[in-house]
Amino acid sequence: MSEFYPFLAAIAGGLFPALAWLWFWRREDSHPEPRRLIALAFFAGMITVGVVIPLQKFVAPFLVSTTAIFTAWSVIEEVMKYVAARIAVLWRHEDDEPIDPVIYMVAVALGFAALENTLFLMSPLAGNTPIETIMTGNLRFVGATLLHVLSSAVVGLALAFSFYKPHKIHAWYVAAGVILASLLHSGFNFLILNAPEESLLQTFAIVWAGVIVVLGGIEFVKRIKPRWRRN
């Protein structure tokens, strides 16, 4: 039975922090979305990992620099997370307030991060145990949860700001949101993966600052009224 402990610990280490974050973000919605749709978005994010990894492996041989790899991989992840949200939940009638796509995008991101972190905790790159992995400086990989939340929330804000606008304008907002999310993701990812251990806290402070800005944006989104109707 003891041989299953590392496996179970990896699942717990990947899943429980993501669920705690999900509880926090869901409370930002004054009219919470149905739990079944939040769970569906979370599960869709987990499935997306299985799509993203083969795509990333496919494009890697064509890229000649680390920066190019980080950028391409970030674009793939942000595009696929948005596609997953669009397929799973964003088309449903429950998505009826500007705040809703933000919550759904974050749920997809947390599902993605939960499985991604679980796979990392089970990988040879980690320590002998999940606790050792965290304590020996590999926290930079677990910190991907913050990156996913931040980048997907940016896409969600783009959807929120264009919620009542015509479809053509809405599409431009979505494209801008995905591009900005990809740039943020690749930039922060590059910093986290390359920063020396003594500078890691400063790097995380930058990510936290981004999350605080997003939370401020959510407060603005809550006050958006239907001045425009989609055509």
Secondary structure, DSSP 4 states (H G I P E B T S, - for coil): -GGGHHHHHHHHHHHHHHHHHHHHHHTT-SSPPPHHHHHHHHHHHHHHHHHHHHHHHHHGGG--SHHHHHHHHHHHHHHHHHHHHIIIIITSTT--STHHHHHHHHHHHHHHHHHHHHHHHTSTTS-SSHHHHIIIIIHHHHTHHHHHHHHHHHHHHHHHHTTTS-HHHHHHHHHHHHHHHHHHHHHHHHHHHHS-GGGHHHHHHHHHHHHHHHHHHHHHHTT----S---
